[in-house]
């Protein structure tokens, strides 16, 4: 349960820091779309990791959306083989409902899992 909570908190913090901006999201439709993308990815990944770790592990995920609106994971940089596999399995070719996200743009998302 401790790993579960740590994973959720770190995932949320990582996602929030990736797409932060000082502009008002209602005034900027791009920020609104990124916020929607961030929340959809969080719901796809979920709140638990199927592996245990004895230290904090991080991953930088590079992805884009294809013409069908699916996430295509381009790269997962991490020392943890389990985390790389988990992220690729959870995100690759999952459909995103947001039509405001530009297809073909590369996005990056940091993910951290604390030991537990």
C-alpha positions in Angstrom: 0.0 0.0 0.0 2.9 2.3 0.7 4.3 1.7 -2.8 0.9 2.4 -4.2 0.6 5.8 -2.5 4.2 6.8 -3.3 3.7 5.9 -7.0 0.5 8.0 -7.3 2.0 11.0 -5.5 5.2 10.9 -7.6 3.4 10.4 -10.8 1.1 13.4 -10.2 4.0 15.6 -9.2 6.0 14.6 -12.2 3.1 15.1 -14.6 2.3 18.5 -13.0 5.9 19.8 -13.3 6.1 18.8 -16.9 3.3 20.9 -18.2 3.4 23.9 -15.8 2.9 27.4 -17.1 2.2 30.8 -15.8 -0.6 31.7 -18.2 -4.3 31.3 -17.5 -5.4 28.0 -19.0 -8.8 29.4 -20.0 -7.0 32.1 -22.1 -4.6 29.6 -23.7 -6.2 26.5 -25.3 -2.9 24.8 -25.7 -2.4 24.7 -21.9 -6.0 23.4 -21.5 -5.2 20.6 -24.0 -2.0 19.7 -22.2 -3.8 19.5 -18.9 -6.3 17.2 -20.4 -3.6 15.0 -21.9 -1.8 14.9 -18.5 -5.0 13.7 -16.8 -5.7 11.1 -19.5 -2.2 9.7 -19.2 -2.5 9.5 -15.4 -5.7 7.6 -15.7 -4.2 5.2 -18.3 -1.1 4.5 -16.1 -3.2 4.0 -13.0 -2.2 4.2 -9.4 -0.2 1.1 -8.8 3.0 -0.5 -10.3 3.2 -4.3 -10.6 6.7 -4.4 -9.3 8.7 -3.6 -6.1 11.8 -1.5 -5.9 14.3 -1.1 -3.2 15.3 2.4 -4.3 13.7 5.4 -6.1 13.6 5.0 -9.8 12.8 7.6 -12.5 11.9 7.5 -16.1 11.7 10.1 -18.8 9.1 9.1 -21.4 9.1 10.6 -24.9 5.9 10.0 -26.8 3.7 11.4 -29.6 0.2 11.0 -30.9 -0.3 9.3 -34.2 -3.0 10.2 -36.8 -5.5 7.9 -35.0 -5.0 9.8 -31.7 -3.1 7.0 -30.1 0.0 7.4 -27.9 3.2 6.1 -29.5 6.0 5.7 -27.0 9.2 6.7 -28.6 11.6 6.2 -25.7 11.6 5.5 -22.0 14.9 6.4 -20.4 15.3 4.6 -17.1 17.8 2.4 -15.3 14.9 0.2 -14.2 14.0 -2.4 -16.7 10.7 -3.1 -14.9 9.6 0.6 -15.1 10.5 0.8 -18.8 8.5 -2.3 -19.5 5.5 -1.1 -17.4 5.3 2.3 -19.0 5.6 0.9 -22.5 3.0 -1.7 -21.8 0.5 0.7 -20.2 0.8 3.6 -22.7 1.8 2.3 -26.1 -1.1 2.6 -28.6 -3.7 3.7 -26.1 -6.3 6.1 -27.5 -6.4 9.7 -26.2 -9.8 11.4 -26.4 -8.5 15.0 -26.7 -8.8 16.4 -30.2 -6.9 19.6 -29.2 -3.5 17.9 -28.9 -1.4 18.3 -32.0 -0.6 15.0 -33.6 3.0 14.4 -34.5 4.4 16.6 -31.8 6.9 14.9 -29.3 5.9 15.3 -25.7 8.0 14.4 -22.6 6.8 13.2 -19.3 9.0 12.4 -16.2 7.8 9.6 -13.9 9.3 8.7 -10.5 8.5 5.7 -8.4 9.8 5.8 -4.8 11.1 2.8 -3.0 8.6 0.8 -1.1 
